[in-house]
Amino acid sequence: MEPRFGSKNEKPWSKERPSPRQTQHKFSRMMSDDNQDTFKSVSRKPGLQIWTINNMQMVPVPAQGFGNFFEGDSYIVLFMSKGSVQSADIHYWIGNSSSQDEQGAAAIFVTQLDEYLGGGPVQYREVQGNESPRFRSYFKNGLIYKKGGVASGFHHVDTNVYNVLRLLHVKGRKHVTASEVEVSWSSFNNGDIFLLDMGKAIVQWNGPQSNRREKLKAVLLAQDIRDRERGGRAQIGVVEGGDEKDSPELMKVLMAVLGQRAGPLKEALPDDRPDQVQNTSVRLYHVFENSGNLVVQEVATQPLTQDLLHSSDCFILDQRGSSVMVWKGKQASKEERKEALNRAVGYIKAKNYPSSTSVKVMTEGGESAMFKHMFKSWSDRGQTQGLGSAYSMGKIAKVEQVKFDVMELHARPELAAQQRMVDDGSGDVKVWRIEDLELAEVNPSTYGQFYGGDCYLVLYTYRISNQQQYILYMWQGRHATKDEITASAYQAVDVDNKYNGAPVQVRVVMGKEPRHFLAIFKGKLVIFEGGTGRPGVANPEGGARLFQVRGTNEMNTKATEVPSRASSLNTNDVFLLKTGHICFLWYGKGCSGDERVMGRAMSDVLSKQDKQVVMEGQEPAEFWVNLGGKAPYASDKRLQKEEPPHSPRLFECSNQIGKFRMTEVEDFAQSDLDEEDVMLLDTWEEIFLWVGTSANQYETKEAWNSAQDYLRTHPAGRDPDTPVLFVKQGFEPPTFTGWFNAWDPHKWSGGNSYEEMKKKLSDPASLSQITVDLNNTNLNKSAGGGGYGAPGGPASSPPAYRIHGGDLSPRPSTPSSPSTQRDSASVTFSPSSPSTGGSAMFLAPELLVNKTPDELPAAVDPELREDYLSDKDFENLLGTTRADFKRLPKWRQCDMKKKAGLF
């Protein structure tokens, strides 16, 4: 079946691509009954499962191998989420050197696994070096790309043994990757970080131009390798490339392995661009069959609406090549649903997009947050409001507010976040107006009255756990001058400084006041279209004035001046028409009793004149005369429909080469907020800008512009006046922290910084416990000790490496030549002492079993020979695990060691 683009200029899909049916047929014989057995072993428990493709079969990868990916292989990664409604994500990862056959087999397995799991999982195609944020979120400490793989002609190097010598090139601040490179100084540069991994010892070398965040991430990766692959029995040392003289012992190790440096190191390499450049070009295509041909026809461009998607069809959403997403309707044919992934790959080829283009396939009802964000509005079938109503303030939409008490908000930050309320608005309020570009205090008797020709600062003070917290609102009138708007920003900085940077700053555009702002003024918030509140300045009286009142209680009510015309009316609301001698209260048919009560209260704020209630449909002639005559107005009760909530999304902000860029952080947590970052949290109704204490000054200064760029370029056509909240590290309000699970307010005051972690790792007392003779460290031992290899593939020894100054291969010890065990390459470096089970050497059993003390390699304690065995050799010789052995009484340990020839 040859797909075609159904548009004005129809053109066929790539003809060179073998059809999915041909590929399916090619592997159908290999992928039959055995695979059903494979799928039966798939666990539905929450967590991560990984398989590699070997001989067209899915072979499980053990947990200690997670995060390691061989460049010559393809993998399938399944993540089952927690929660009341379980969801699944299936990824297939393609290594740079993997074969076409393996890639094809992985794609087919993904489709079959999707069917086995009921067709609900989201499918992802991942290409080495261009993995999705979702994929990277599973490996918080980073991805390691390893040379080798069955398809490449190389072989896997065993994991969880100590016969290792490799150099890892570490890159990335938020998403870390580590690639194996040549073990040589020529691989180094001044800007990145390198890990020299010798099995029992890992030395981290930090380039002079690397930053603190990169160093911390590299330390975490080194610790992950130690704990996951080496069972915690490896020592980590850190060398600062700009101050190598401060780490003489570690430099001896580096020089012994790498040799002396010949000349200066290479200059820093530029970091890869962030994952996503937001662009507004989004197109939706309908994919369907027509007379045996597959047609891809453009349906619409942004902003998209949900009603464009039909359950009986499949659609492709193209974000100008940065991402291609396929949506499968629940009632689409089985064949269409089955071919969705192949169609996406074929579409990329037909469009000449890079092969690394992100591909996601999802089923109706299982859409990702990113997919939903591409649409102007989105509601899930049977959706509930969760922790309370979360309705937005659209042009027509009503604002509902559930009842709560302030203590519950403080105890449950997730409720505060959902409600966008830090408290009930009962704190202290202070209001200033910008006058002659300076701050002028506003008379408290007029608090709540805001004029469109002015700018105001509102400082709100409240307490949580007996600590004062602050919110600084910057309200900008629609008709204020540019100078006044600029002055309000400068004055806000001054107020912020007076309170030592504690206030959360919120930019409020006239008419877009957030919920908490309404609650502060207890049902007396009035927004005048123009004029000024400055004392002594008379505002022109332009005849009758009309105010729209919205709200059901004093927590959520405001009155907004609208044009005095009949077309401004809305059947769902209360309106106040203030004339020279009377104030009309107009009650629309769609308004509730609570809204009428608040309308009456607001009329007392606005006018001391007589009040006359007017019911919709019973208006006196005088009412229409003051509005310039009767005219049509919004009278559809459906207009009060609320906008459903969207899932929050977190991004790392960056303004590079003059362009706003962002990197999304999937499955985000508090640990993803780093002191050097500027982060953007999009909760749809509000935008938070979080600024770390060590954030780049330029990016901090540009943060407001970044938020505006984000809203302006958002493919869903977002409201550019969405409230933006500026939050500093350490002063996060519950409306922010509530979006994070298990927020720890003491994280940055008591957590381990990079410097603290480095100090613990490089404790001089620890580094001087054991002398490691690099001659005898069995880095070159033949492969064979357990761990993750190439399942089903040939086994081989790793390539032999040489230490500069001595061969790494172990030499048999003889009484006549004990000195051969002590070569000039011997340096002091030391994990923990052998008595703690942390020998810095890993030796073959034949060097330890039935040997006299004189025959043992140098630096081996004759009474603790077992500590120099790998875990597998230990269990083979002693018949028990190392941990169980340590629990035995001393006499029992000695007896077992005698029988094993280790005594």
C-alpha positions in Angstrom: 0.0 0.0 0.0 1.6 3.3 -1.1 0.7 6.2 1.2 -0.1 9.6 -0.4 -0.4 13.1 0.9 -4.0 14.2 0.2 -3.6 17.9 -0.4 -3.4 20.4 -3.3 0.0 19.1 -4.3 -0.4 15.4 -3.8 2.9 13.4 -3.7 3.6 9.8 -2.8 5.3 8.6 0.3 8.9 7.3 0.0 8.9 4.4 -2.4 12.2 3.0 -1.2 10.9 2.0 2.2 10.0 -1.7 2.4 6.4 -2.1 3.3 5.5 -3.0 6.9 4.0 -6.2 5.6 7.3 -7.2 4.0 9.1 -6.5 7.3 6.5 -8.3 9.3 6.8 -11.4 7.0 10.5 -11.3 7.2 10.5 -11.8 11.0 7.2 -13.6 11.4 8.8 -17.0 11.6 11.3 -15.9 14.3 8.7 -13.9 16.3 5.9 -16.4 17.0 5.2 -18.7 19.8 8.4 -17.9 21.8 7.4 -14.3 21.9 4.1 -15.1 23.5 6.1 -16.7 26.3 8.2 -13.6 26.5 5.1 -11.4 26.9 3.7 -13.7 29.5 6.7 -12.9 31.6 6.1 -9.1 31.3 5.3 -7.7 34.7 2.4 -5.3 35.2 3.8 -4.1 38.5 4.9 -0.4 38.6 8.5 0.1 37.5 10.9 -0.3 34.7 11.7 -3.3 32.5 14.2 -3.5 29.7 15.0 -6.0 26.9 17.7 -6.0 24.3 17.1 -7.5 20.8 19.4 -10.5 20.2 18.9 -12.9 17.3 15.5 -11.3 16.7 14.4 -12.2 20.3 13.7 -10.1 23.3 16.3 -10.8 26.0 15.8 -9.3 29.5 18.4 -6.9 30.8 19.0 -7.2 34.6 18.4 -4.2 36.8 22.2 -3.6 37.4 22.5 -3.0 33.6 19.8 -0.3 33.5 21.0 2.9 32.0 23.8 1.2 30.0 23.1 1.0 26.3 25.3 -0.6 23.7 25.6 1.4 20.6 25.4 -1.7 18.4 22.0 -2.8 19.8 18.4 -2.0 19.9 16.4 -2.1 23.1 12.8 -2.1 24.3 12.0 -0.2 27.5 8.6 -0.6 29.3 7.6 1.7 32.2 4.5 1.0 34.2 3.3 3.9 36.3 1.9 4.0 39.8 -1.6 5.3 40.6 -5.2 4.4 40.7 -5.3 4.2 36.9 -2.2 2.5 35.7 -0.6 3.7 32.5 2.3 2.4 30.4 4.9 3.8 28.1 6.8 1.6 25.6 10.1 2.9 24.1 12.3 1.3 21.5 15.8 2.6 21.5 18.0 2.5 18.4 21.8 2.5 18.8 23.9 4.4 16.3 25.5 1.1 15.1 22.5 -1.2 15.4 21.4 -3.1 12.3 18.3 -2.5 10.2 17.0 -6.0 11.1 17.3 -5.3 14.8 15.5 -2.0 14.5 12.8 -3.6 12.4 12.4 -6.4 15.0 12.2 -3.9 17.9 9.5 -1.9 16.1 7.4 -5.0 15.6 7.9 -6.2 19.2 6.8 -2.8 20.4 3.6 -3.1 18.4 3.0 -6.6 19.6 3.7 -5.6 23.2 1.3 -2.7 22.9 -1.4 -5.1 21.7 -0.6 -7.5 24.6 -1.1 -4.7 27.1 -4.5 -3.8 25.6 -3.5 -1.1 23.1 -3.3 1.6 25.8 0.5 2.4 26.2 2.1 5.4 24.6 4.8 4.2 22.1 8.1 6.1 21.6 10.8 5.8 19.1 14.2 6.8 20.6 17.4 7.4 18.8 20.8 7.5 20.5 21.7 11.0 21.5 18.2 12.3 20.9 16.2 10.6 23.6 12.9 12.0 24.7 12.6 13.8 28.1 10.3 10.9 29.2 12.9 8.3 28.4 15.6 10.2 30.2 13.4 10.7 33.3 13.8 6.9 34.0 17.6 7.4 34.3 18.0 10.4 36.6 21.7 9.8 37.0 22.3 9.7 33.2 22.7 7.4 30.2 25.9 5.5 29.4 26.6 4.7 25.8 28.9 1.7 25.6 30.9 0.5 22.6 29.9 -2.9 21.2 26.8 -4.9 20.6 26.0 -8.1 18.7 25.1 -6.3 15.5 28.2 -4.2 15.4 30.6 -7.1 15.3 31.9 -6.1 18.8 31.0 -7.9 22.0 29.5 -6.7 25.2 31.8 -6.0 28.1 30.6 -7.7 31.2 29.0 -5.6 33.9 29.3 -6.1 37.7 32.8 -7.4 37.5 36.0 -5.4 38.1 38.0 -6.2 35.0 37.2 -2.8 33.6 39.3 0.0 32.1 37.3 2.6 30.3 37.1 6.4 29.9 33.6 8.0 30.0 33.1 11.4 28.4 30.3 13.0 30.5 28.1 15.8 29.0 24.9 17.6 30.1 23.6 19.7 32.9 20.0 18.5 33.2 20.1 15.3 31.1 23.4 13.6 31.4 25.0 11.2 28.9 28.3 9.4 29.1 30.0 7.9 26.1 32.9 5.5 26.1 35.9 7.1 24.4 39.6 6.1 23.8 41.5 5.8 27.1 43.9 8.6 26.3 44.6 12.2 27.2 43.7 13.0 23.5 40.0 12.4 24.4 40.0 15.1 27.1 39.0 18.7 26.7 38.8 21.7 29.0 35.0 22.1 29.2 33.7 18.6 30.0 34.0 16.0 32.7 35.7 12.5 32.3 35.4 9.4 34.4 38.3 7.0 34.4 36.7 3.8 35.5 39.1 1.0 36.6 36.6 -1.3 38.2 37.5 -0.9 41.9 38.4 2.7 41.4 36.8 5.6 39.6 38.6 8.9 39.1 36.5 11.9 38.1 38.4 14.7 36.2 36.6 18.0 36.0 37.4 20.3 33.1 38.5 23.8 34.2 35.5 25.3 32.3 32.9 22.9 33.6 30.3 24.2 36.0 29.1 23.1 39.5 25.9 21.5 38.1 27.8 19.4 35.6 30.3 18.3 38.3 27.5 17.3 40.7 25.7 15.3 38.0 29.0 13.5 37.1 29.5 12.6 40.8 26.0 11.2 41.0 26.7 9.1 37.8 30.0 7.8 39.3 28.2 6.8 42.5 25.5 5.1 40.4 28.1 3.1 38.6 29.7 2.2 42.0 26.4 1.2 43.7 24.6 -0.5 40.8 27.4 -2.2 38.9 30.0 -2.7 41.6 27.8 -3.5 44.6 29.1 -0.4 46.4 32.7 -1.7 46.4 34.5 1.0 44.4 36.2 4.2 45.5 35.6 7.5 43.8 38.1 10.3 43.7 37.7 13.8 42.2 40.3 15.9 40.4 39.7 19.5 39.6 41.3 20.0 36.2 42.2 23.6 37.0 43.9 22.6 40.3 45.5 19.2 39.6 48.3 19.9 42.0 45.7 19.7 44.9 45.2 16.0 44.1 48.7 14.5 43.7 47.8 10.9 44.5 44.9 10.8 42.1 47.0 12.4 39.4 49.5 9.6 39.8 46.7 7.2 39.0 45.7 9.2 35.9 49.3 9.5 34.7 49.9 5.7 35.3 47.0 4.8 33.2 47.0 7.6 30.6 50.7 8.5 30.5 52.2 12.0 30.6 50.3 14.7 28.8 51.8 15.8 25.5 50.8 19.4 25.1 47.7 21.3 26.1 44.2 19.8 26.1 41.6 20.6 23.5 39.3 23.5 24.0 35.8 23.1 25.4 33.2 21.6 23.0 29.8 23.4 22.7 27.0 21.7 24.5 24.2 20.2 22.4 21.2 22.4 22.0 18.3 22.0 24.4 15.8 19.4 23.5 13.1 21.6 22.2 12.8 24.9 20.3 9.2 25.8 20.8 7.6 26.9 17.5 4.0 27.7 16.7 3.9 25.6 13.5 1.7 22.7 14.4 -0.3 20.8 11.7 -2.8 18.0 12.1 -3.1 15.3 9.3 -5.8 12.7 8.9 -4.4 9.3 8.0 -6.8 7.0 6.1 -7.3 4.4 3.4 -8.8 5.2 0.1 -9.3 2.5 -2.6 -6.4 0.6 -1.2 -4.1 3.6 -0.9 -3.0 5.2 2.3 -3.6 9.0 2.3 -2.2 11.6 4.6 -4.4 14.7 4.4 -3.9 18.0 6.2 -6.9 18.8 8.5 -5.9 22.0 10.3 -3.1 24.2 11.7 -2.7 25.7 15.1 -4.5 26.5 17.3 -6.1 23.0 17.2 -9.3 22.0 18.9 -10.1 18.5 20.3 -13.2 18.1 18.2 -11.0 17.7 15.1 -10.1 14.1 16.3 -12.5 11.3 15.5 -12.5 8.0 17.3 -12.9 6.0 14.0 -9.6 7.4 12.5 -5.9 7.9 13.0 -4.2 11.3 12.9 -0.6 12.6 12.7 0.3 15.8 14.6 3.5 17.4 13.2 5.3 20.1 15.2 7.4 21.2 12.2 9.7 18.2 12.5 10.7 18.7 16.1 8.1 16.1 17.1 5.7 13.8 15.3 2.8 12.3 17.2 0.3 9.7 16.1 -3.2 9.5 17.6 -5.1 6.3 17.3 -8.9 6.5 17.7 -10.4 3.7 19.8 -12.7 2.7 16.9 -10.0 2.8 14.2 -9.5 -0.5 12.4 -7.1 -3.0 13.9 -4.9 -2.7 10.8 -4.7 1.1 11.1 -3.8 1.0 14.8 -1.2 -1.7 14.1 0.5 0.3 11.4 0.6 3.6 13.3 4.3 3.4 14.3 5.4 2.4 10.8 3.3 5.2 9.3 5.0 7.8 11.5 8.5 6.6 10.5 7.4 6.6 6.9 6.0 10.1 7.3 9.4 11.3 8.6 11.1 9.9 5.6 8.6 11.4 3.2 9.1 14.9 4.8 12.9 14.5 4.8 13.0 15.1 8.5 16.1 13.9 10.4 16.0 10.2 11.4 16.4 11.3 15.0 13.0 13.1 14.9 11.0 12.3 18.0 8.1 9.8 17.4 5.2 9.1 19.8 2.2 6.9 19.2 -0.8 7.1 21.6 -4.3 5.8 21.9 -7.4 7.8 22.4 -7.8 8.3 26.2 -4.0 7.8 26.8 -2.7 11.1 25.4 0.4 12.6 26.9 0.5 16.0 28.6 2.6 17.3 25.7 -0.1 16.2 23.2 -2.9 17.8 25.1 -0.9 21.1 25.4 -1.0 21.3 21.6 -4.8 21.9 21.7 -6.6 25.1 22.6 -8.7 23.2 25.1 -8.8 19.5 26.2 -11.2 17.5 28.4 -10.9 13.9 29.3 -14.0 11.8 29.1 -15.6 11.3 32.5 -13.1 13.8 33.9 -13.6 14.9 37.6 -12.3 18.0 39.3 -10.1 16.2 41.7 -9.2 18.3 44.7 -11.9 20.8 44.0 -13.1 23.0 41.2 -10.3 24.4 39.1 -12.2 26.6 36.7 -10.6 29.3 34.7 -11.6 32.9 34.1 -12.2 33.0 30.4 -14.1 35.7 28.7 -17.4 34.0 29.6 -16.5 31.2 31.9 -17.5 31.4 35.5 -15.1 31.2 38.5 -16.3 28.6 41.0 -14.6 28.2 44.3 -14.9 25.3 46.7 -15.0 26.1 50.4 -11.9 25.3 52.5 -10.1 26.5 55.6 -6.7 28.0 55.6 -5.2 25.3 57.9 -6.1 22.7 55.3 -4.4 24.7 52.6 -1.2 24.8 54.6 -1.4 21.1 55.5 -2.1 20.1 52.0 0.0 22.1 49.5 -1.5 20.0 46.6 -4.9 21.5 47.4 -3.3 25.0 47.6 -1.8 24.4 44.1 -5.0 23.1 42.6 -7.0 26.1 44.0 -4.2 28.6 43.3 -4.7 29.9 46.9 -1.9 30.2 49.5 -4.5 31.0 52.2 -8.0 32.6 52.5 -6.8 36.2 51.9 -7.0 37.1 55.6 -3.4 38.3 55.8 -2.1 41.9 55.9 -2.3 44.1 52.8 -0.5 47.2 51.8 -1.1 49.0 48.5 1.0 51.6 46.6 0.2 53.4 43.4 2.9 54.6 40.9 2.8 58.4 41.0 5.5 60.3 39.1 7.4 57.0 38.8 7.6 56.7 42.6 5.6 54.7 45.1 2.7 56.5 46.8 0.7 54.8 49.6 -3.0 54.3 48.8 -5.6 55.2 51.4 -6.8 52.0 53.0 -10.4 53.2 52.7 -10.1 52.8 48.9 -8.3 49.4 48.9 -9.8 47.2 46.2 -10.4 50.1 43.7 -8.1 49.8 40.7 -8.1 52.3 37.8 -7.0 51.3 34.3 -4.9 54.4 34.0 -2.7 53.4 37.0 -0.2 50.8 38.1 -0.2 49.4 41.6 2.0 47.3 43.9 0.1 45.1 46.4 2.2 43.5 49.2 0.4 40.6 50.9 1.8 39.2 54.1 0.7 35.8 55.7 2.2 33.2 58.0 2.9 29.5 57.6 4.4 27.6 60.6 5.0 31.0 62.4 7.1 32.2 59.5 6.2 35.3 57.6 5.7 34.9 53.8 5.1 37.5 51.2 3.5 37.9 47.8 4.1 41.1 45.8 1.5 41.7 43.1 2.3 44.1 40.3 -1.1 45.2 38.8 -0.7 47.0 35.5 -3.6 49.1 34.1 -4.5 48.7 30.5 -4.2 52.5 29.9 -1.1 53.1 32.1 1.9 54.6 30.3 4.9 52.6 29.4 7.0 54.6 31.9 4.6 53.7 34.7 4.6 50.0 33.8 8.5 50.1 33.7 8.5 52.0 37.0 6.3 49.5 38.6 8.8 46.7 37.8 11.7 48.7 39.2 9.8 49.6 42.3 8.9 46.0 42.8 12.6 45.1 42.8 13.2 47.8 45.5 10.4 46.4 47.7 11.7 42.9 47.1 15.2 43.9 48.2 13.7 45.5 51.4 12.4 42.0 52.3 15.6 40.2 51.4 14.2 38.7 48.2 11.5 36.8 50.1 8.4 38.0 48.2 6.9 35.9 45.4 6.4 38.4 42.6 3.3 38.2 40.5 2.7 40.2 37.3 -1.0 40.9 37.0 -2.5 42.2 33.8 -5.8 44.2 34.2 -8.7 41.8 33.8 -6.6 38.7 34.5 -6.4 38.9 38.3 -5.6 35.5 39.9 -7.9 33.9 42.4 -5.9 34.8 45.5 -5.8 38.5 44.4 -9.7 38.5 44.4 -9.8 36.9 47.9 -7.5 39.7 49.4 -10.2 42.4 48.8 -13.1 40.4 50.3 -15.7 40.9 47.6 -14.9 44.6 47.1 -12.6 44.5 44.1 -13.6 47.0 41.5 -11.7 47.4 38.2 -12.4 50.8 36.5 -11.7 50.8 32.7 -9.8 54.1 32.7 -9.1 57.1 34.9 -6.9 57.3 37.9 -7.2 57.0 41.7 -4.8 59.8 42.4 -6.2 62.2 45.0 -7.2 65.6 43.6 -7.5 64.3 40.0 -11.1 64.4 38.8 -12.1 61.6 36.5 -14.4 62.6 33.6 -18.0 61.6 34.1 -19.1 60.1 30.8 -22.7 59.4 31.7 -23.9 55.9 32.6 -21.3 53.3 33.6 -21.8 49.6 33.4 -20.0 47.0 35.7 -20.1 43.2 35.3 -20.1 41.4 38.7 -18.8 37.8 38.9 -18.4 35.7 42.0 -20.4 33.7 44.5 -18.8 34.8 47.8 -16.3 37.4 49.1 -13.4 35.1 48.2 -14.0 35.2 44.4 -16.0 38.3 43.5 -15.0 41.3 41.4 -16.7 44.0 39.4 -15.2 45.0 36.1 -16.2 48.1 34.1 -17.4 47.2 30.6 -18.6 49.4 27.7 -22.0 50.9 28.5 -23.8 49.1 25.7 -26.5 46.4 25.7 -24.1 44.0 23.8 -21.9 43.9 27.0 -24.6 42.1 28.9 -24.4 38.3 29.6 -27.3 36.2 30.7 -25.0 34.3 33.2 -24.0 37.3 35.3 -25.1 40.3 37.4 -24.6 43.8 36.1 -24.6 47.2 37.8 -25.7 50.2 35.7 -24.8 53.4 37.5 -26.5 56.5 36.2 -26.6 60.1 37.5 -29.4 59.4 40.0 -29.9 55.6 40.3 -28.1 52.3 40.3 -29.8 49.4 38.4 -29.0 45.8 39.5 -29.6 43.6 36.5 -29.9 39.9 37.2 -29.3 37.6 34.2 -31.5 34.4 34.0 -28.4 32.2 34.4 -27.1 33.7 37.6 -27.5 32.1 41.0 -28.8 33.3 44.3 -25.2 33.6 45.7 -24.2 35.8 42.7 -27.2 38.1 43.3 -26.2 38.5 47.0 -22.7 39.5 45.9 -24.1 41.8 43.3 -26.1 43.6 45.9 -23.0 43.9 48.2 -20.9 45.3 45.3 -23.6 47.9 44.5 -23.1 49.3 48.0 -19.4 49.7 47.3 -19.9 51.3 43.9 -22.8 53.6 44.6 -24.6 55.4 47.5 -27.6 56.0 45.2 -30.9 54.3 45.3 -30.9 50.8 43.9 -33.4 49.2 41.6 -33.5 45.5 40.8 -34.1 44.6 37.2 -34.8 41.0 36.1 -33.6 39.9 32.6 -36.6 40.3 30.3 -38.4 42.9 32.5 -36.2 45.9 31.9 -37.7 49.4 32.0 -37.2 51.7 29.1 -34.9 53.9 31.1 -32.5 51.0 31.5 -32.2 50.6 27.7 -32.0 54.3 27.1 -28.9 54.5 29.4 -27.3 51.7 27.4 -27.9 53.5 24.1 -30.8 51.2 23.1 -31.6 47.5 23.1 -29.3 45.2 21.2 -28.4 41.4 21.1 -26.1 40.1 23.8 -24.6 36.8 25.1 -27.6 34.7 26.1 -26.4 31.1 25.8 -26.2 29.4 29.1 -23.6 27.0 27.7 -21.1 29.8 27.8 -20.6 29.3 31.5 -18.8 26.0 30.7 -15.6 25.7 32.7 -12.2 25.0 31.1 -10.8 21.6 32.4 -7.4 21.5 34.1 -4.2 20.6 32.2 -1.4 18.5 33.6 1.5 20.7 34.8 4.8 20.8 32.8 8.3 21.8 33.9 10.9 23.3 31.7 14.5 24.4 32.1 14.7 27.9 30.5 17.6 29.1 28.3 18.1 32.2 26.1 20.9 31.2 23.8 21.9 33.1 20.6 18.9 35.3 21.1 16.3 32.5 21.0 14.2 31.3 23.8 14.8 27.6 24.2 13.6 25.1 26.8 14.3 21.6 27.9 11.3 19.7 29.3 11.7 17.7 32.5 9.3 14.7 32.5 8.1 13.1 35.7 9.6 16.1 37.6 10.5 16.3 41.2 12.0 18.9 43.6 15.4 17.5 42.9 15.1 18.7 39.3 15.2 22.3 40.6 18.8 23.3 40.7 20.4 26.4 42.2 21.9 27.4 38.9 18.6 27.0 37.0 15.8 29.2 35.8 12.8 26.9 35.6 9.3 27.5 34.1 6.3 25.6 35.6 3.3 25.8 33.4 0.0 25.0 35.3 -2.0 26.4 32.4 -3.9 28.9 34.5 -0.7 30.4 35.9 3.0 30.4 34.9 5.7 30.1 37.6 9.2 31.3 37.0 11.5 29.6 39.6 15.0 31.1 40.0 17.8 29.3 41.8 20.1 31.3 44.1 23.1 30.8 41.7 21.1 31.2 38.5 22.8 33.0 35.6 22.2 36.8 36.0 21.3 37.3 32.4 18.8 34.5 32.3 17.3 35.8 35.6 17.0 39.2 34.2 15.4 37.8 31.0 13.0 35.5 32.9 10.0 37.7 32.5 10.6 38.0 28.8 11.1 34.2 28.6 7.7 33.6 30.1 6.1 36.0 27.6 7.9 34.3 24.7 6.7 30.9 26.0 3.1 32.1 26.0 3.4 33.9 22.7 4.9 31.0 20.9 2.7 28.3 22.5 1.1 26.2 19.8 -2.2 26.2 21.6 -2.6 29.9 21.2 -2.3 30.7 24.9 -3.6 33.9 26.5 -0.5 36.2 26.6 -1.9 37.9 29.8 -1.8 34.6 31.8 -0.6 35.5 35.3 3.2 35.0 35.8 4.6 34.4 39.2 8.3 35.0 40.0 9.5 32.6 42.7 12.9 32.5 44.3 14.6 29.4 45.7 13.8 29.0 49.4 10.7 31.2 49.3 8.3 28.9 47.4 4.6 29.3 48.2 2.3 26.3 48.6 0.6 27.1 45.3 4.0 26.2 43.8 5.2 23.4 46.0 1.8 21.6 45.8 2.6 20.6 42.2 5.6 18.5 43.5 5.3 15.3 45.3 6.9 15.2 48.8 8.3 18.8 48.8 11.1 19.2 51.4 11.4 22.8 52.6 14.8 22.0 54.1 16.3 20.4 51.0 18.6 23.3 50.2 19.6 24.1 53.8 20.5 20.6 54.7 21.1 18.7 51.5 24.5 17.7 50.1 26.1 20.2 47.8 28.7 19.3 45.2 31.4 20.5 47.5 30.1 18.5 50.4 29.8 15.3 48.3 33.3 15.8 46.9 34.7 16.3 50.4 33.2 13.0 51.6 34.5 11.1 48.5 38.0 12.6 48.8 38.6 12.1 52.5 42.4 11.8 52.8 42.1 9.2 55.6 40.0 7.0 53.3 42.4 7.5 50.3 45.4 6.4 52.3 44.1 3.1 53.6 45.3 0.8 50.9 48.1 0.7 48.4 47.0 -0.5 45.0 49.5 -2.1 42.8 48.2 -1.5 39.3 50.3 -4.4 38.1 48.2 -6.8 40.1 44.8 -5.2 39.7 43.2 -7.8 37.4 41.6 -5.3 35.0 42.4 -7.6 32.1 41.1 -10.8 33.4 39.3 -13.0 30.9 35.6 -12.3 30.8 33.6 -14.8 32.6 32.5 -13.4 35.9 28.7 -13.0 35.9 26.8 -9.8 35.2 25.1 -8.6 32.1 26.8 -9.7 28.9 25.5 -10.1 25.4 22.7 -12.7 25.9 23.1 -15.4 23.3 26.1 -13.7 21.8 29.7 -14.9 21.7 31.8 -14.3 24.8 35.3 -12.9 24.6 37.9 -11.1 26.7 38.0 -7.4 26.7 40.8 -5.8 24.8 44.1 -5.8 26.7 45.2 -2.3 28.0 48.6 -1.3 29.2 49.4 0.9 32.1 52.1 3.4 31.3 55.0 2.1 33.3 53.7 -1.5 33.7 51.5 -4.1 32.1 48.0 -4.4 33.7 47.9 -8.2 33.2 48.5 -10.2 36.4 51.8 -12.1 36.5 52.0 -15.4 38.3 53.8 -15.0 41.6 56.8 -17.1 42.3 59.1 -17.3 45.4 62.1 -16.4 43.3 60.7 -13.2 41.9 58.5 -11.5 44.5 59.8 -8.1 43.3 57.9 -8.5 40.0 54.8 -7.7 41.9 56.0 -4.2 42.8 56.4 -2.1 39.8 56.9 1.6 39.4 53.3 2.0 38.6 52.3 1.3 42.2 50.5 4.3 43.6 48.5 5.1 46.7 44.7 5.1 46.1 42.3 3.3 48.2 38.8 2.4 48.6 38.2 0.9 52.0 40.3 -1.6 53.8 40.1 -5.3 52.8 38.6 -6.1 56.2 35.5 -4.1 55.3 35.0 -6.0 52.2 36.3 -3.3 49.9 39.6 -4.4 48.5 40.9 -2.3 45.8 42.0 -5.4 43.8 40.1 -8.0 42.0 42.2 -11.2 41.6 41.7 -14.5 39.8 41.1 -17.4 42.3 44.2 -19.2 41.0 46.3 -16.4 42.5 44.8 -16.8 45.9 43.8 -20.5 46.4 46.3 -22.9 48.1 49.1 -20.3 48.0 51.7 -19.6 50.8 51.9 -16.0 52.0 55.1 -15.6 50.0 53.3 -16.7 46.8 50.5 -14.2 47.1 50.5 -11.0 45.1 51.9 -7.9 46.9 49.5 -6.0 49.1 47.2 -9.0 49.7 46.5 -9.7 53.3 47.0 -13.5 53.7 44.2 -13.6 56.3 41.7 -11.8 54.2 42.2 -13.5 50.8 38.4 -13.8 50.3 38.1 -10.0 50.1 40.1 -10.0 46.8 37.6 -12.3 45.0 34.8 -11.1 42.8 31.3 -11.8 44.1 30.8 -14.7 41.7 34.2 -16.3 42.5 33.5 -15.8 46.2 30.1 -17.6 46.0 31.7 -20.4 43.8 34.5 -21.1 46.3 32.7 -20.6 49.6 29.2 -21.5 48.6 27.6 -18.5 50.2 27.2 -14.8 49.5 29.6 -12.3 51.0 27.0 -10.7 53.2 25.9 -14.1 54.7 29.5 -15.1 55.2 30.2 -12.0 57.3 27.3 -13.0 59.6 28.8 -16.4 60.5 30.9 -16.9 63.7 34.6 -16.6 63.3 35.3 -20.3 63.7 32.8 -21.2 61.0 34.4 -18.6 58.6 37.8 -20.1 59.2 36.6 -23.7 58.6 35.0 -22.7 55.2 38.1 -20.8 54.2 40.3 -23.9 55.0 38.1 -26.1 52.8 38.3 -23.6 50.0 42.1 -23.2 50.2 41.9 -19.6 51.4 43.5 -20.1 54.8 
